[in-house]
Amino acid sequence: MSRKLEQEAKFRICDLKKLAERLKTLGASLKHSRTHELNLRFDTPQGHLAAALQVLRLRQDDKCRMTFKGRADPDSTVSARDEIEFEVSDLVSARQLLEALGYQAFMTYEKYRSVYQLDTVEVSLDELPCGHFCEIEGPLEANIRAAASQLGLDWPARSPLSYLGIFNALRQEFSLDMQDLTFAAFEGVQCDLQKIGLACADSF
């Protein structure tokens, strides 16, 4: 089990391939090759976790992990929140445990993720059904900002929203009735992310 202060910044990316090439040029090492990721978000029927701005998640990629995230620091310019994460034996058993405790899976979202190590930060390249993104996670805000500058990313263009927040904003803006952020749900759906204030941060 790991407990840490998670600090990260998220950016919308228009050309993920060029960003990957830039990472390699900078000497970044591939930490985790492109992998499909399935995420289940849980809450009580009354929405207690959402009301407290907390996250309870099960994630399945090459492993299965349970994650709890505390409330984000409102005074931080990056997303900074306590995180507890540990591996579980399998998704089905972990889901049954959470449901027995009174939690319900209220949303599924998926993505493809590639992870690079660039000096002290971890850079994730994410392909979501609604667009492409980059997350930079590091020990200090200064490390995250430095990496964003190295990668040519526009710091003011970073997203203040989580992936769930982006999904909810898209549902409201475009009157979408799907409940899950999955590739099947978004098949044939086009959404202009600039309509919810997300401009591309890559300028190469």
Rosetta blueprint (number, residue, H / E / L):
1 M L
2 S E
3 R E
4 K E
5 L E
6 E E
7 Q E
8 E E
9 A E
10 K E
11 F E
12 R E
13 I E
14 C L
15 D L
16 L H
17 K H
18 K H
19 L H
20 A H
21 E H
22 R H
23 L H
24 K H
25 T H
26 L L
27 G L
28 A L
29 S E
30 L E
31 K E
32 H E
33 S E
34 R E
35 T E
36 H E
37 E E
38 L E
39 N E
40 L E
41 R E
42 F E
43 D E
44 T L
45 P L
46 Q L
47 G L
48 H H
49 L H
50 A H
51 A H
52 A L
53 L L
54 Q L
55 V E
56 L E
57 R E
58 L E
59 R E
60 Q E
61 D L
62 D L
63 K L
64 C E
65 R E
66 M E
67 T E
68 F E
69 K E
70 G L
71 R L
72 A L
73 D L
74 P L
75 D L
76 S L
77 T L
78 V L
79 S E
80 A E
81 R E
82 D E
83 E E
84 I E
85 E E
86 F E
87 E E
88 V L
89 S L
90 D L
91 L H
92 V H
93 S H
94 A H
95 R H
96 Q H
97 L H
98 L H
99 E H
100 A H
101 L L
102 G L
103 Y L
104 Q E
105 A E
106 F E
107 M E
108 T E
109 Y E
110 E E
111 K E
112 Y E
113 R E
114 S E
115 V E
116 Y E
117 Q E
118 L E
119 D L
120 T L
121 V E
122 E E
123 V E
124 S E
125 L E
126 D E
127 E E
128 L E
129 P L
130 C L
131 G E
132 H E
133 F E
134 C E
135 E E
136 I E
137 E E
138 G L
139 P L
140 L L
141 E H
142 A H
143 N H
144 I H
145 R H
146 A H
147 A H
148 A H
149 S H
150 Q H
151 L L
152 G L
153 L E
154 D L
155 W H
156 P H
157 A H
158 R L
159 S E
160 P L
161 L L
162 S L
163 Y H
164 L H
165 G H
166 I H
167 F H
168 N H
169 A H
170 L H
171 R H
172 Q H
173 E H
174 F H
175 S L
176 L L
177 D L
178 M L
179 Q L
180 D L
181 L E
182 T L
183 F L
184 A L
185 A L
186 F L
187 E L
188 G L
189 V L
190 Q L
191 C L
192 D L
193 L H
194 Q H
195 K H
196 I H
197 G L
198 L L
199 A L
200 C L
201 A L
202 D E
203 S L
204 F L
